[in-house]
């Protein structure tokens, strides 16, 4: 049995390194895609959170305005009743 020549080992090593390099590049690209997806999901979540907050604030303002309107109408009824009774 003869041992492989030095050039054969170097070529095998070079091919193995190229393969490892391609695998690492593919892994890196996959990681970048995953990171991009996570960033998009985070942005979507922040946007949804902001929309929910704005919706809650708008509902609270509408409720406060409805309460002010109800109180004003009640005061107007009382005023008309007092005027009628005098």
mmCIF file as gemmi writes it, N, C-alpha and C atoms, coordinates in Angstrom:
data_model
loop_
_atom_site.group_PDB
_atom_site.id
_atom_site.type_symbol
_atom_site.label_atom_id
_atom_site.label_alt_id
_atom_site.label_comp_id
_atom_site.label_asym_id
_atom_site.label_entity_id
_atom_site.label_seq_id
_atom_site.pdbx_PDB_ins_code
_atom_site.Cartn_x
_atom_site.Cartn_y
_atom_site.Cartn_z
_atom_site.occupancy
_atom_site.B_iso_or_equiv
_atom_site.pdbx_formal_charge
_atom_site.auth_seq_id
_atom_site.auth_asym_id
_atom_site.pdbx_PDB_model_num
ATOM 1 N N . UNK Axp A 1 ? 0.826 -1.169 0 1 0 ? 1 A 1
ATOM 2 C CA . UNK Axp A 1 ? 0 0 0 1 0 ? 1 A 1
ATOM 3 C C . UNK Axp A 1 ? 0.871 1.233 0 1 0 ? 1 A 1
ATOM 4 N N . UNK Axp A 2 ? 0.526 2.111 -0.877 1 0 ? 2 A 1
ATOM 5 C CA . UNK Axp A 2 ? 1.303 3.34 -0.911 1 0 ? 2 A 1
ATOM 6 C C . UNK Axp A 2 ? 0.458 4.456 -0.319 1 0 ? 2 A 1
ATOM 7 N N . UNK Axp A 3 ? 1.108 5.402 0.303 1 0 ? 3 A 1
ATOM 8 C CA . UNK Axp A 3 ? 0.383 6.525 0.895 1 0 ? 3 A 1
ATOM 9 C C . UNK Axp A 3 ? 0.068 7.548 -0.188 1 0 ? 3 A 1
ATOM 10 N N . UNK Axp A 4 ? -1.023 8.301 -0.026 1 0 ? 4 A 1
ATOM 11 C CA . UNK Axp A 4 ? -1.397 9.289 -1.043 1 0 ? 4 A 1
ATOM 12 C C . UNK Axp A 4 ? -0.316 10.354 -1.172 1 0 ? 4 A 1
ATOM 13 N N . UNK Axp A 5 ? -0.189 10.827 -2.346 1 0 ? 5 A 1
ATOM 14 C CA . UNK Axp A 5 ? 0.801 11.862 -2.605 1 0 ? 5 A 1
ATOM 15 C C . UNK Axp A 5 ? 0.377 13.162 -1.936 1 0 ? 5 A 1
ATOM 16 N N . UNK Axp A 6 ? 1.378 14.002 -1.688 1 0 ? 6 A 1
ATOM 17 C CA . UNK Axp A 6 ? 1.147 15.274 -1.015 1 0 ? 6 A 1
ATOM 18 C C . UNK Axp A 6 ? 0.172 16.15 -1.8 1 0 ? 6 A 1
ATOM 19 N N . UNK Axp A 7 ? 0.281 16.179 -3.094 1 0 ? 7 A 1
ATOM 20 C CA . UNK Axp A 7 ? -0.606 17.019 -3.914 1 0 ? 7 A 1
ATOM 21 C C . UNK Axp A 7 ? -2.045 16.525 -3.847 1 0 ? 7 A 1
ATOM 22 N N . UNK Axp A 8 ? -2.216 15.181 -3.736 1 0 ? 8 A 1
ATOM 23 C CA . UNK Axp A 8 ? -3.566 14.635 -3.599 1 0 ? 8 A 1
ATOM 24 C C . UNK Axp A 8 ? -4.198 15.11 -2.296 1 0 ? 8 A 1
ATOM 25 N N . UNK Axp A 9 ? -3.424 15.085 -1.206 1 0 ? 9 A 1
ATOM 26 C CA . UNK Axp A 9 ? -3.929 15.547 0.083 1 0 ? 9 A 1
ATOM 27 C C . UNK Axp A 9 ? -4.26 17.038 0.03 1 0 ? 9 A 1
ATOM 28 N N . UNK Axp A 10 ? -3.407 17.807 -0.571 1 0 ? 10 A 1
ATOM 29 C CA . UNK Axp A 10 ? -3.646 19.249 -0.665 1 0 ? 10 A 1
ATOM 30 C C . UNK Axp A 10 ? -4.898 19.536 -1.474 1 0 ? 10 A 1
ATOM 31 N N . UNK Axp A 11 ? -5.083 18.786 -2.562 1 0 ? 11 A 1
ATOM 32 C CA . UNK Axp A 11 ? -6.275 18.985 -3.391 1 0 ? 11 A 1
ATOM 33 C C . UNK Axp A 11 ? -7.521 18.581 -2.61 1 0 ? 11 A 1
ATOM 34 N N . UNK Axp A 12 ? -7.436 17.448 -1.893 1 0 ? 12 A 1
ATOM 35 C CA . UNK Axp A 12 ? -8.574 17.014 -1.068 1 0 ? 12 A 1
ATOM 36 C C . UNK Axp A 12 ? -8.885 18.043 0.013 1 0 ? 12 A 1
ATOM 37 N N . UNK Axp A 13 ? -7.831 18.548 0.641 1 0 ? 13 A 1
ATOM 38 C CA . UNK Axp A 13 ? -8.019 19.574 1.678 1 0 ? 13 A 1
ATOM 39 C C . UNK Axp A 13 ? -8.647 20.827 1.073 1 0 ? 13 A 1
ATOM 40 N N . UNK Axp A 14 ? -8.176 21.241 -0.091 1 0 ? 14 A 1
ATOM 41 C CA . UNK Axp A 14 ? -8.705 22.435 -0.741 1 0 ? 14 A 1
ATOM 42 C C . UNK Axp A 14 ? -10.174 22.236 -1.097 1 0 ? 14 A 1
ATOM 43 N N . UNK Axp A 15 ? -10.525 21.058 -1.599 1 0 ? 15 A 1
ATOM 44 C CA . UNK Axp A 15 ? -11.92 20.785 -1.95 1 0 ? 15 A 1
ATOM 45 C C . UNK Axp A 15 ? -12.798 20.769 -0.701 1 0 ? 15 A 1
ATOM 46 N N . UNK Axp A 16 ? -12.272 20.174 0.367 1 0 ? 16 A 1
ATOM 47 C CA . UNK Axp A 16 ? -13.014 20.121 1.617 1 0 ? 16 A 1
ATOM 48 C C . UNK Axp A 16 ? -13.206 21.539 2.182 1 0 ? 16 A 1
ATOM 49 N N . UNK Axp A 17 ? -12.181 22.359 2.093 1 0 ? 17 A 1
ATOM 50 C CA . UNK Axp A 17 ? -12.286 23.734 2.573 1 0 ? 17 A 1
ATOM 51 C C . UNK Axp A 17 ? -13.28 24.536 1.737 1 0 ? 17 A 1
ATOM 52 N N . UNK Axp A 18 ? -13.269 24.321 0.42 1 0 ? 18 A 1
ATOM 53 C CA . UNK Axp A 18 ? -14.231 25.001 -0.441 1 0 ? 18 A 1
ATOM 54 C C . UNK Axp A 18 ? -15.661 24.583 -0.082 1 0 ? 18 A 1
ATOM 55 N N . UNK Axp A 19 ? -15.839 23.288 0.16 1 0 ? 19 A 1
ATOM 56 C CA . UNK Axp A 19 ? -17.163 22.781 0.532 1 0 ? 19 A 1
ATOM 57 C C . UNK Axp A 19 ? -17.606 23.394 1.862 1 0 ? 19 A 1
ATOM 58 N N . UNK Axp A 20 ? -16.692 23.431 2.823 1 0 ? 20 A 1
ATOM 59 C CA . UNK Axp A 20 ? -17.011 24.029 4.117 1 0 ? 20 A 1
ATOM 60 C C . UNK Axp A 20 ? -17.341 25.517 3.964 1 0 ? 20 A 1
ATOM 61 N N . UNK Axp A 21 ? -16.6 26.172 3.101 1 0 ? 21 A 1
ATOM 62 C CA . UNK Axp A 21 ? -16.834 27.592 2.861 1 0 ? 21 A 1
ATOM 63 C C . UNK Axp A 21 ? -18.23 27.809 2.264 1 0 ? 21 A 1
ATOM 64 N N . UNK Axp A 22 ? -18.599 26.981 1.287 1 0 ? 22 A 1
ATOM 65 C CA . UNK Axp A 22 ? -19.933 27.088 0.69 1 0 ? 22 A 1
ATOM 66 C C . UNK Axp A 22 ? -21.019 26.825 1.736 1 0 ? 22 A 1
ATOM 67 N N . UNK Axp A 23 ? -20.798 25.835 2.58 1 0 ? 23 A 1
ATOM 68 C CA . UNK Axp A 23 ? -21.77 25.518 3.627 1 0 ? 23 A 1
ATOM 69 C C . UNK Axp A 23 ? -21.905 26.685 4.611 1 0 ? 23 A 1
ATOM 70 N N . UNK Axp A 24 ? -20.778 27.276 4.958 1 0 ? 24 A 1
ATOM 71 C CA . UNK Axp A 24 ? -20.811 28.416 5.88 1 0 ? 24 A 1
ATOM 72 C C . UNK Axp A 24 ? -21.499 29.618 5.236 1 0 ? 24 A 1
ATOM 73 N N . UNK Axp A 25 ? -21.262 29.819 3.944 1 0 ? 25 A 1
ATOM 74 C CA . UNK Axp A 25 ? -21.935 30.919 3.247 1 0 ? 25 A 1
ATOM 75 C C . UNK Axp A 25 ? -23.437 30.681 3.199 1 0 ? 25 A 1
ATOM 76 N N . UNK Axp A 26 ? -23.843 29.447 2.922 1 0 ? 26 A 1
ATOM 77 C CA . UNK Axp A 26 ? -25.264 29.098 2.89 1 0 ? 26 A 1
ATOM 78 C C . UNK Axp A 26 ? -25.88 29.301 4.278 1 0 ? 26 A 1
ATOM 79 N N . UNK Axp A 27 ? -25.166 28.845 5.301 1 0 ? 27 A 1
ATOM 80 C CA . UNK Axp A 27 ? -25.642 29.009 6.673 1 0 ? 27 A 1
ATOM 81 C C . UNK Axp A 27 ? -25.787 30.499 6.998 1 0 ? 27 A 1
ATOM 82 N N . UNK Axp A 28 ? -24.796 31.289 6.6 1 0 ? 28 A 1
ATOM 83 C CA . UNK Axp A 28 ? -24.835 32.724 6.858 1 0 ? 28 A 1
ATOM 84 C C . UNK Axp A 28 ? -26.042 33.362 6.153 1 0 ? 28 A 1
ATOM 85 N N . UNK Axp A 29 ? -26.285 32.982 4.908 1 0 ? 29 A 1
ATOM 86 C CA . UNK Axp A 29 ? -27.433 33.505 4.167 1 0 ? 29 A 1
ATOM 87 C C . UNK Axp A 29 ? -28.744 33.116 4.842 1 0 ? 29 A 1
ATOM 88 N N . UNK Axp A 30 ? -28.826 31.884 5.324 1 0 ? 30 A 1
ATOM 89 C CA . UNK Axp A 30 ? -30.027 31.434 6.028 1 0 ? 30 A 1
ATOM 90 C C . UNK Axp A 30 ? -30.223 32.236 7.313 1 0 ? 30 A 1
ATOM 91 N N . UNK Axp A 31 ? -29.124 32.471 8.019 1 0 ? 31 A 1
ATOM 92 C CA . UNK Axp A 31 ? -29.195 33.262 9.25 1 0 ? 31 A 1
ATOM 93 C C . UNK Axp A 31 ? -29.637 34.69 8.944 1 0 ? 31 A 1
ATOM 94 N N . UNK Axp A 32 ? -29.139 35.266 7.865 1 0 ? 32 A 1
ATOM 95 C CA . UNK Axp A 32 ? -29.533 36.61 7.472 1 0 ? 32 A 1
ATOM 96 C C . UNK Axp A 32 ? -31.018 36.656 7.132 1 0 ? 32 A 1
ATOM 97 N N . UNK Axp A 33 ? -31.508 35.637 6.436 1 0 ? 33 A 1
ATOM 98 C CA . UNK Axp A 33 ? -32.93 35.569 6.111 1 0 ? 33 A 1
ATOM 99 C C . UNK Axp A 33 ? -33.777 35.445 7.382 1 0 ? 33 A 1
ATOM 100 N N . UNK Axp A 34 ? -33.311 34.619 8.306 1 0 ? 34 A 1
ATOM 101 C CA . UNK Axp A 34 ? -34.03 34.461 9.573 1 0 ? 34 A 1
ATOM 102 C C . UNK Axp A 34 ? -34.06 35.78 10.333 1 0 ? 34 A 1
ATOM 103 N N . UNK Axp A 35 ? -32.938 36.458 10.37 1 0 ? 35 A 1
ATOM 104 C CA . UNK Axp A 35 ? -32.862 37.739 11.051 1 0 ? 35 A 1
ATOM 105 C C . UNK Axp A 35 ? -33.803 38.752 10.397 1 0 ? 35 A 1
ATOM 106 N N . UNK Axp A 36 ? -33.843 38.772 9.088 1 0 ? 36 A 1
ATOM 107 C CA . UNK Axp A 36 ? -34.725 39.678 8.366 1 0 ? 36 A 1
ATOM 108 C C . UNK Axp A 36 ? -36.186 39.375 8.691 1 0 ? 36 A 1
ATOM 109 N N . UNK Axp A 37 ? -36.53 38.104 8.734 1 0 ? 37 A 1
ATOM 110 C CA . UNK Axp A 37 ? -37.904 37.715 9.075 1 0 ? 37 A 1
ATOM 111 C C . UNK Axp A 37 ? -38.252 38.137 10.493 1 0 ? 37 A 1
ATOM 112 N N . UNK Axp A 38 ? -37.311 37.962 11.417 1 0 ? 38 A 1
ATOM 113 C CA . UNK Axp A 38 ? -37.55 38.38 12.802 1 0 ? 38 A 1
ATOM 114 C C . UNK Axp A 38 ? -37.728 39.887 12.896 1 0 ? 38 A 1
ATOM 115 N N . UNK Axp A 39 ? -36.917 40.632 12.154 1 0 ? 39 A 1
ATOM 116 C CA . UNK Axp A 39 ? -37.043 42.085 12.163 1 0 ? 39 A 1
ATOM 117 C C . UNK Axp A 39 ? -38.393 42.513 11.604 1 0 ? 39 A 1
ATOM 118 N N . UNK Axp A 40 ? -38.839 41.879 10.521 1 0 ? 40 A 1
ATOM 119 C CA . UNK Axp A 40 ? -40.139 42.201 9.941 1 0 ? 40 A 1
ATOM 120 C C . UNK Axp A 40 ? -41.259 41.867 10.921 1 0 ? 40 A 1
ATOM 121 N N . UNK Axp A 41 ? -41.133 40.738 11.6 1 0 ? 41 A 1
ATOM 122 C CA . UNK Axp A 41 ? -42.149 40.353 12.582 1 0 ? 41 A 1
ATOM 123 C C . UNK Axp A 41 ? -42.179 41.356 13.733 1 0 ? 41 A 1
ATOM 124 N N . UNK Axp A 42 ? -41.007 41.794 14.175 1 0 ? 42 A 1
ATOM 125 C CA . UNK Axp A 42 ? -40.94 42.783 15.257 1 0 ? 42 A 1
ATOM 126 C C . UNK Axp A 42 ? -41.562 44.106 14.816 1 0 ? 42 A 1
ATOM 127 N N . UNK Axp A 43 ? -41.275 44.532 13.599 1 0 ? 43 A 1
ATOM 128 C CA . UNK Axp A 43 ? -41.869 45.769 13.076 1 0 ? 43 A 1
ATOM 129 C C . UNK Axp A 43 ? -43.391 45.652 12.995 1 0 ? 43 A 1
ATOM 130 N N . UNK Axp A 44 ? -43.86 44.506 12.528 1 0 ? 44 A 1
ATOM 131 C CA . UNK Axp A 44 ? -45.302 44.289 12.424 1 0 ? 44 A 1
ATOM 132 C C . UNK Axp A 44 ? -45.942 44.318 13.811 1 0 ? 44 A 1
ATOM 133 N N . UNK Axp A 45 ? -45.281 43.728 14.779 1 0 ? 45 A 1
ATOM 134 C CA . UNK Axp A 45 ? -45.804 43.706 16.154 1 0 ? 45 A 1
ATOM 135 C C . UNK Axp A 45 ? -45.846 45.117 16.728 1 0 ? 45 A 1
ATOM 136 N N . UNK Axp A 46 ? -44.769 45.896 16.487 1 0 ? 46 A 1
ATOM 137 C CA . UNK Axp A 46 ? -44.756 47.277 16.978 1 0 ? 46 A 1
ATOM 138 C C . UNK Axp A 46 ? -45.874 48.089 16.324 1 0 ? 46 A 1
ATOM 139 N N . UNK Axp A 47 ? -46.082 47.891 15.034 1 0 ? 47 A 1
ATOM 140 C CA . UNK Axp A 47 ? -47.138 48.611 14.329 1 0 ? 47 A 1
ATOM 141 C C . UNK Axp A 47 ? -48.512 48.218 14.879 1 0 ? 47 A 1
ATOM 142 N N . UNK Axp A 48 ? -48.716 46.94 15.114 1 0 ? 48 A 1
ATOM 143 C CA . UNK Axp A 48 ? -49.984 46.47 15.667 1 0 ? 48 A 1
ATOM 144 C C . UNK Axp A 48 ? -50.197 47.044 17.066 1 0 ? 48 A 1
ATOM 145 N N . UNK Axp A 49 ? -49.139 47.058 17.867 1 0 ? 49 A 1
ATOM 146 C CA . UNK Axp A 49 ? -49.228 47.61 19.222 1 0 ? 49 A 1
ATOM 147 C C . UNK Axp A 49 ? -49.599 49.094 19.168 1 0 ? 49 A 1
ATOM 148 N N . UNK Axp A 50 ? -48.961 49.837 18.273 1 0 ? 50 A 1
ATOM 149 C CA . UNK Axp A 50 ? -49.251 51.266 18.122 1 0 ? 50 A 1
ATOM 150 C C . UNK Axp A 50 ? -50.696 51.471 17.671 1 0 ? 50 A 1
ATOM 151 N N . UNK Axp A 51 ? -51.168 50.632 16.752 1 0 ? 51 A 1
ATOM 152 C CA . UNK Axp A 51 ? -52.548 50.738 16.274 1 0 ? 51 A 1
ATOM 153 C C . UNK Axp A 51 ? -53.534 50.439 17.404 1 0 ? 51 A 1
ATOM 154 N N . UNK Axp A 52 ? -53.243 49.432 18.205 1 0 ? 52 A 1
ATOM 155 C CA . UNK Axp A 52 ? -54.117 49.098 19.328 1 0 ? 52 A 1
ATOM 156 C C . UNK Axp A 52 ? -54.158 50.247 20.33 1 0 ? 52 A 1
ATOM 157 N N . UNK Axp A 53 ? -52.994 50.832 20.596 1 0 ? 53 A 1
ATOM 158 C CA . UNK Axp A 53 ? -52.923 51.945 21.535 1 0 ? 53 A 1
ATOM 159 C C . UNK Axp A 53 ? -53.729 53.131 21.006 1 0 ? 53 A 1
ATOM 160 N N . UNK Axp A 54 ? -53.557 53.451 19.734 1 0 ? 54 A 1
ATOM 161 C CA . UNK Axp A 54 ? -54.299 54.557 19.132 1 0 ? 54 A 1
ATOM 162 C C . UNK Axp A 54 ? -55.8 54.281 19.182 1 0 ? 54 A 1
ATOM 163 N N . UNK Axp A 55 ? -56.189 53.033 18.918 1 0 ? 55 A 1
ATOM 164 C CA . UNK Axp A 55 ? -57.601 52.659 18.955 1 0 ? 55 A 1
ATOM 165 C C . UNK Axp A 55 ? -58.168 52.821 20.372 1 0 ? 55 A 1
ATOM 166 N N . UNK Axp A 56 ? -57.408 52.351 21.375 1 0 ? 56 A 1
ATOM 167 C CA . UNK Axp A 56 ? -57.862 52.494 22.765 1 0 ? 56 A 1
ATOM 168 C C . UNK Axp A 56 ? -58.001 53.964 23.144 1 0 ? 56 A 1
ATOM 169 N N . UNK Axp A 57 ? -57.026 54.781 22.744 1 0 ? 57 A 1
ATOM 170 C CA . UNK Axp A 57 ? -57.076 56.214 23.061 1 0 ? 57 A 1
ATOM 171 C C . UNK Axp A 57 ? -58.264 56.877 22.376 1 0 ? 57 A 1
ATOM 172 N N . UNK Axp A 58 ? -58.517 56.528 21.122 1 0 ? 58 A 1
ATOM 173 C CA . UNK Axp A 58 ? -59.659 57.099 20.399 1 0 ? 58 A 1
ATOM 174 C C . UNK Axp A 58 ? -60.969 56.685 21.056 1 0 ? 58 A 1
ATOM 175 N N . UNK Axp A 59 ? -61.062 55.428 21.471 1 0 ? 59 A 1
ATOM 176 C CA . UNK Axp A 59 ? -62.272 54.957 22.147 1 0 ? 59 A 1
ATOM 177 C C . UNK Axp A 59 ? -62.468 55.688 23.467 1 0 ? 59 A 1
ATOM 178 N N . UNK Axp A 60 ? -61.37 55.905 24.204 1 0 ? 60 A 1
ATOM 179 C CA . UNK Axp A 60 ? -61.459 56.617 25.482 1 0 ? 60 A 1
ATOM 180 C C . UNK Axp A 60 ? -61.911 58.065 25.255 1 0 ? 60 A 1
ATOM 181 N N . UNK Axp A 61 ? -61.352 58.715 24.227 1 0 ? 61 A 1
ATOM 182 C CA . UNK Axp A 61 ? -61.773 60.09 23.927 1 0 ? 61 A 1
ATOM 183 C C . UNK Axp A 61 ? -63.245 60.14 23.525 1 0 ? 61 A 1
ATOM 184 N N . UNK Axp A 62 ? -63.674 59.181 22.722 1 0 ? 62 A 1
ATOM 185 C CA . UNK Axp A 62 ? -65.071 59.135 22.294 1 0 ? 62 A 1
ATOM 186 C C . UNK Axp A 62 ? -65.996 58.91 23.5 1 0 ? 62 A 1
ATOM 187 N N . UNK Axp A 63 ? -65.569 58.053 24.405 1 0 ? 63 A 1
ATOM 188 C CA . UNK Axp A 63 ? -66.369 57.783 25.593 1 0 ? 63 A 1
ATOM 189 C C . UNK Axp A 63 ? -66.461 59.029 26.471 1 0 ? 63 A 1
ATOM 190 N N . UNK Axp A 64 ? -65.327 59.731 26.635 1 0 ? 64 A 1
ATOM 191 C CA . UNK Axp A 64 ? -65.327 60.964 27.42 1 0 ? 64 A 1
ATOM 192 C C . UNK Axp A 64 ? -66.225 62.013 26.773 1 0 ? 64 A 1
ATOM 193 N N . UNK Axp A 65 ? -66.149 62.144 25.467 1 0 ? 65 A 1
ATOM 194 C CA . UNK Axp A 65 ? -66.98 63.117 24.755 1 0 ? 65 A 1
ATOM 195 C C . UNK Axp A 65 ? -68.459 62.756 24.898 1 0 ? 65 A 1
ATOM 196 N N . UNK Axp A 66 ? -68.794 61.483 24.791 1 0 ? 66 A 1
ATOM 197 C CA . UNK Axp A 66 ? -70.186 61.049 24.949 1 0 ? 66 A 1
ATOM 198 C C . UNK Axp A 66 ? -70.673 61.365 26.364 1 0 ? 66 A 1
ATOM 199 N N . UNK Axp A 67 ? -69.818 61.172 27.348 1 0 ? 67 A 1
ATOM 200 C CA . UNK Axp A 67 ? -70.191 61.479 28.733 1 0 ? 67 A 1
ATOM 201 C C . UNK Axp A 67 ? -70.394 62.99 28.913 1 0 ? 67 A 1
ATOM 202 N N . UNK Axp A 68 ? -69.508 63.801 28.334 1 0 ? 68 A 1
ATOM 203 C CA . UNK Axp A 68 ? -69.674 65.261 28.399 1 0 ? 68 A 1
ATOM 204 C C . UNK Axp A 68 ? -70.989 65.683 27.731 1 0 ? 68 A 1
ATOM 205 N N . UNK Axp A 69 ? -71.268 65.075 26.599 1 0 ? 69 A 1
ATOM 206 C CA . UNK Axp A 69 ? -72.512 65.394 25.879 1 0 ? 69 A 1
ATOM 207 C C . UNK Axp A 69 ? -73.722 64.996 26.712 1 0 ? 69 A 1
ATOM 208 N N . UNK Axp A 70 ? -73.673 63.843 27.341 1 0 ? 70 A 1
ATOM 209 C CA . UNK Axp A 70 ? -74.783 63.379 28.175 1 0 ? 70 A 1
ATOM 210 C C . UNK Axp A 70 ? -75.007 64.338 29.343 1 0 ? 70 A 1
ATOM 211 N N . UNK Axp A 71 ? -73.917 64.745 29.998 1 0 ? 71 A 1
ATOM 212 C CA . UNK Axp A 71 ? -74.023 65.667 31.124 1 0 ? 71 A 1
ATOM 213 C C . UNK Axp A 71 ? -74.584 67.015 30.647 1 0 ? 71 A 1
ATOM 214 N N . UNK Axp A 72 ? -74.102 67.506 29.505 1 0 ? 72 A 1
ATOM 215 C CA . UNK Axp A 72 ? -74.597 68.779 28.973 1 0 ? 72 A 1
ATOM 216 C C . UNK Axp A 72 ? -76.081 68.692 28.658 1 0 ? 72 A 1
ATOM 217 N N . UNK Axp A 73 ? -76.521 67.59 28.066 1 0 ? 73 A 1
ATOM 218 C CA . UNK Axp A 73 ? -77.94 67.41 27.758 1 0 ? 73 A 1
ATOM 219 C C . UNK Axp A 73 ? -78.772 67.354 29.037 1 0 ? 73 A 1
ATOM 220 N N . UNK Axp A 74 ? -78.259 66.674 30.041 1 0 ? 74 A 1
ATOM 221 C CA . UNK Axp A 74 ? -78.959 66.58 31.326 1 0 ? 74 A 1
ATOM 222 C C . UNK Axp A 74 ? -79.081 67.965 31.96 1 0 ? 74 A 1
ATOM 223 N N . UNK Axp A 75 ? -78.013 68.747 31.905 1 0 ? 75 A 1
ATOM 224 C CA . UNK Axp A 75 ? -78.05 70.102 32.439 1 0 ? 75 A 1
ATOM 225 C C . UNK Axp A 75 ? -79.058 70.959 31.678 1 0 ? 75 A 1
ATOM 226 N N . UNK Axp A 76 ? -79.108 70.81 30.377 1 0 ? 76 A 1
ATOM 227 C CA . UNK Axp A 76 ? -80.056 71.561 29.553 1 0 ? 76 A 1
ATOM 228 C C . UNK Axp A 76 ? -81.491 71.179 29.906 1 0 ? 76 A 1
ATOM 229 N N . UNK Axp A 77 ? -81.764 69.893 30.124 1 0 ? 77 A 1
ATOM 230 C CA . UNK Axp A 77 ? -83.108 69.453 30.529 1 0 ? 77 A 1
ATOM 231 C C . UNK Axp A 77 ? -83.494 70.065 31.88 1 0 ? 77 A 1
ATOM 232 N N . UNK Axp A 78 ? -82.534 70.036 32.816 1 0 ? 78 A 1
ATOM 233 C CA . UNK Axp A 78 ? -82.8 70.617 34.133 1 0 ? 78 A 1
ATOM 234 C C . UNK Axp A 78 ? -83.092 72.107 34.01 1 0 ? 78 A 1
ATOM 235 N N . UNK Axp A 79 ? -82.326 72.783 33.181 1 0 ? 79 A 1
ATOM 236 C CA . UNK Axp A 79 ? -82.494 74.225 32.971 1 0 ? 79 A 1
ATOM 237 C C . UNK Axp A 79 ? -83.872 74.521 32.386 1 0 ? 79 A 1
ATOM 238 N N . UNK Axp A 80 ? -84.288 73.739 31.39 1 0 ? 80 A 1
ATOM 239 C CA . UNK Axp A 80 ? -85.608 73.935 30.773 1 0 ? 80 A 1
ATOM 240 C C . UNK Axp A 80 ? -86.725 73.653 31.777 1 0 ? 80 A 1
ATOM 241 N N . UNK Axp A 81 ? -86.51 72.615 32.595 1 0 ? 81 A 1
ATOM 242 C CA . UNK Axp A 81 ? -87.525 72.261 33.608 1 0 ? 81 A 1
ATOM 243 C C . UNK Axp A 81 ? -87.667 73.395 34.61 1 0 ? 81 A 1
ATOM 244 N N . UNK Axp A 82 ? -86.557 73.952 35.095 1 0 ? 82 A 1
ATOM 245 C CA . UNK Axp A 82 ? -86.612 75.055 36.058 1 0 ? 82 A 1
ATOM 246 C C . UNK Axp A 82 ? -87.307 76.271 35.439 1 0 ? 82 A 1
ATOM 247 N N . UNK Axp A 83 ? -86.97 76.533 34.186 1 0 ? 83 A 1
ATOM 248 C CA . UNK Axp A 83 ? -87.557 77.677 33.486 1 0 ? 83 A 1
ATOM 249 C C . UNK Axp A 83 ? -89.065 77.457 33.331 1 0 ? 83 A 1
ATOM 250 N N . UNK Axp A 84 ? -89.464 76.234 33.032 1 0 ? 84 A 1
ATOM 251 C CA . UNK Axp A 84 ? -90.88 75.921 32.854 1 0 ? 84 A 1
ATOM 252 C C . UNK Axp A 84 ? -91.648 76.075 34.172 1 0 ? 84 A 1
ATOM 253 N N . UNK Axp A 85 ? -90.987 75.645 35.291 1 0 ? 85 A 1
ATOM 254 C CA . UNK Axp A 85 ? -91.643 75.689 36.58 1 0 ? 85 A 1
ATOM 255 C C . UNK Axp A 85 ? -91.753 77.109 37.143 1 0 ? 85 A 1
ATOM 256 N N . UNK Axp A 86 ? -90.97 78.019 36.669 1 0 ? 86 A 1
ATOM 257 C CA . UNK Axp A 86 ? -91.028 79.389 37.206 1 0 ? 86 A 1
ATOM 258 C C . UNK Axp A 86 ? -92.127 80.19 36.657 1 0 ? 86 A 1
